[in-house]
């Protein structure tokens, strides 16, 4: 089954195709043969600009989680012999604060439809019943619908294509390292849910979720080797935007992630 034949997704891909084609024509006098590649970057920036409120909510959610960390640690200590009650109390605490431990996933989830659309318009030969003109575009003679692995398998890798993909992967990796160092807070450990049957919702393991989210940019660098060049440009741009956005929002909201964590540890110890 072709997922891109599903009506909602097909509509999304058609819309993305129209936008990228329009941007490509608009940017052609400026970028020439690289106009389609630049159009992908511009589309990414526009999408991320629209999603700034989502990023803001993520930062605010992070502030709330760090503020609640000492209370969560206290609940874990107080109810360590009764994991079920402990999880119930922690969930009640989040509910009282109108917060969610899953809020950090919102920016990633919000971008998935766009990434799916960008991927889709560069793997289909026809879109909307007509030939896909974007497949004729390239960046430094590298087709935008070609990925590093596909070029490797076909034996079409050149020094230029290796250099382009290397630069993209290095940028994503460096941004990932900076994000992990500057933006990843330490979260309290949450004991696993009890194995006994219960109808009450279990408290998610926040430490595990935080670790997974902090490694996602590194996973993005690996994914960039398998998807079309157009999608790698999207991934590189959105990853870089995420770091810049978080740094700006943290500064605007006067958030000091590492400093806050240290103070929380001192307060807990006291």
C-alpha positions in Angstrom: 0.0 0.0 0.0 1.3 3.4 -1.0 0.9 5.7 2.1 1.1 8.7 -0.2 -2.2 7.6 -1.9 -4.0 8.1 1.4 -6.2 11.2 0.7 -5.1 13.4 3.7 -1.4 12.6 3.0 -1.9 13.1 -0.7 -3.4 16.5 -0.1 -0.5 17.4 2.1 2.1 16.3 -0.5 0.3 18.2 -3.2 0.3 21.4 -1.1 4.0 20.9 -0.3 4.7 20.4 -4.0 2.9 23.6 -5.0 4.7 25.6 -2.3 8.2 24.2 -3.2 7.6 24.7 -6.9 6.4 28.3 -6.4 9.4 29.0 -4.2 11.8 27.4 -6.7 10.5 29.7 -9.5 10.7 32.7 -7.2 14.3 32.0 -6.2 15.5 30.9 -9.6 16.9 34.4 -10.6 18.9 34.4 -7.3 20.0 30.8 -6.9 19.8 29.3 -10.4 20.2 25.5 -10.4 20.2 25.5 -6.6 16.8 27.2 -6.4 14.9 24.1 -5.5 17.4 23.3 -2.7 17.1 26.9 -1.4 13.4 26.6 -1.6 13.5 23.6 0.8 15.6 25.7 3.2 13.2 28.6 3.0 10.2 26.3 3.5 11.8 24.9 6.6 12.4 28.3 8.0 8.8 29.3 7.4 7.5 26.2 9.0 9.7 26.6 12.0 8.7 30.3 12.3 5.1 29.2 12.4 5.9 26.7 15.1 7.6 29.2 17.4 4.6 29.1 19.8 5.1 25.3 20.0 8.8 25.8 20.8 7.8 28.4 23.5 5.4 25.9 25.1 8.2 23.4 25.1 10.5 25.8 27.0 7.8 26.6 29.5 7.1 22.9 30.0 10.8 22.4 30.7 10.8 25.2 33.3 7.8 23.5 34.9 9.5 20.1 35.0 12.7 21.5 36.5 10.6 23.4 39.1 8.8 20.3 40.0 11.9 18.1 40.1 12.5 18.6 43.9 8.9 17.8 44.7 9.0 14.7 42.5 12.2 13.6 44.3 10.5 14.2 47.6 7.5 12.1 46.6 9.8 9.3 45.3 11.6 9.3 48.7 8.4 9.4 50.7 6.6 6.7 48.8 9.5 4.5 47.7 7.9 1.5 49.4 4.7 2.0 47.5 5.5 2.6 43.8 1.8 2.6 42.8 0.9 5.4 45.3 4.1 7.3 44.3 3.1 7.3 40.6 -0.4 8.4 41.5 0.9 11.3 43.5 3.3 12.4 40.8 0.6 12.3 38.2 -1.6 14.4 40.5 1.2 16.9 40.9 1.5 17.3 37.1 -2.3 17.6 36.9 -2.3 20.3 39.5 0.4 22.2 37.7 -1.4 21.7 34.4 1.8 20.3 33.0 2.7 17.2 30.9 5.9 15.2 31.0 5.4 14.5 27.3 5.4 18.2 26.3 9.0 18.0 25.0 7.8 15.8 22.1 5.5 18.5 20.6 8.0 20.2 18.2 9.1 16.9 16.8 5.5 15.6 16.3 4.4 18.9 14.8 7.1 18.7 12.1 6.5 15.1 11.1 3.8 15.9 8.5 6.1 18.5 6.8 9.1 16.1 6.8 6.8 13.4 5.4 5.6 15.8 2.6 9.2 16.9 1.7 10.2 13.3 1.6 7.2 12.4 -0.5 7.6 15.0 -3.2 11.1 13.8 -3.9 10.4 10.1 -4.2 7.3 10.1 -6.5 7.6 10.4 -10.2 4.1 11.9 -10.5 2.2 14.2 -8.2 -1.4 15.3 -8.7 -1.6 13.4 -12.0 1.3 15.1 -13.7 5.1 14.6 -13.9 7.1 15.7 -10.8 9.2 18.5 -12.1 11.2 18.8 -8.9 13.0 15.6 -9.7 14.9 17.5 -12.4 16.5 19.8 -9.8 19.9 19.3 -8.1 22.4 20.8 -5.8 26.0 20.9 -7.2 24.9 18.3 -9.7 23.6 16.0 -7.0 19.9 15.1 -7.7 17.7 16.3 -4.8 15.9 12.9 -4.9 19.2 11.0 -4.3 20.4 10.0 -0.9 23.9 9.1 0.2 23.2 5.4 0.6 21.3 5.2 -2.7 24.3 6.9 -4.5 26.7 4.5 -2.7 24.7 1.4 -3.8 24.4 2.6 -7.4 28.1 3.5 -7.5 27.3 7.1 -8.4 29.1 8.7 -5.4 31.5 11.5 -6.4 33.9 13.6 -4.4 31.4 16.4 -4.5 28.5 14.3 -3.2 30.6 12.8 -0.4 31.6 16.3 0.6 28.1 17.7 0.6 26.6 14.9 2.7 29.7 15.0 5.0 29.1 18.7 5.6 25.4 18.1 6.3 26.1 15.3 8.7 28.9 17.2 10.5 26.6 20.2 10.9 23.8 18.1 12.4 26.2 16.3 14.7 27.8 19.5 16.0 24.4 21.0 16.6 23.3 17.9 18.3 26.4 17.9 20.6 25.8 21.6 21.5 22.1 21.0 22.1 22.9 18.1 24.4 25.5 20.1 26.3 23.6 23.3 26.6 19.9 22.4 26.7 19.5 18.9 28.3 18.6 19.1 31.9 19.0 16.4 34.5 15.6 14.8 35.3 14.7 12.8 38.4 14.8 9.1 38.1 11.3 7.4 38.1 11.1 3.8 39.3 9.4 1.4 36.9 5.7 0.8 37.2 4.6 -2.0 39.4 3.9 -5.3 37.7 0.7 -5.9 39.6 -2.6 -5.2 37.8 -4.0 -1.7 38.2 -6.4 0.6 36.4 -4.4 3.7 37.3 -2.1 5.3 34.7 1.5 4.7 35.2 3.9 7.6 35.5 6.2 7.8 32.4 9.9 7.4 33.0 11.0 11.0 32.6 14.7 10.3 32.7 14.4 7.8 29.9 12.3 10.2 27.8 14.8 13.0 28.4 17.7 10.9 27.3 15.9 9.7 24.2 15.0 13.3 23.2 18.6 14.5 23.8 19.9 11.8 21.5 17.4 12.4 18.7 19.6 15.0 16.9 22.3 12.4 16.7 19.8 9.9 15.3 18.9 12.6 12.7 22.5 12.6 11.5 22.2 8.9 10.7 18.8 9.3 9.1 20.3 12.0 6.9 22.4 9.4 5.1 19.4 7.4 4.0 16.8 10.0 2.9 16.9 12.1 -0.3 19.2 15.2 -0.3 16.2 17.4 -0.2 15.1 15.8 3.1 18.6 16.1 4.5 18.6 19.8 3.9 15.3 20.0 5.8 16.8 18.0 8.7 19.9 20.2 8.8 18.0 23.4 8.8 15.4 22.4 11.3 18.0 21.0 13.7 20.0 24.2 13.6 16.9 26.3 14.0 15.9 24.2 17.1 19.2 25.0 18.8 19.1 28.7 18.0 15.4 29.0 19.0 15.9 27.3 22.3 18.9 29.5 23.1 17.0 32.7 22.3 13.8 31.6 24.1 15.9 30.5 27.2 17.5 33.9 27.2 14.2 35.7 26.7 12.6 33.7 29.6 15.8 33.9 31.7 16.2 30.2 31.8 19.5 28.8 32.9 19.2 25.1 32.4 22.4 23.9 34.0 22.3 26.6 36.7 18.7 25.6 37.6 19.7 22.0 37.9 22.6 22.7 40.2 20.4 24.8 42.5 17.8 22.1 42.5 20.4 19.5 43.6 21.6 21.9 46.3 18.1 22.4 47.6 17.4 18.7 47.6 20.6 18.0 49.5 19.7 20.8 52.0 
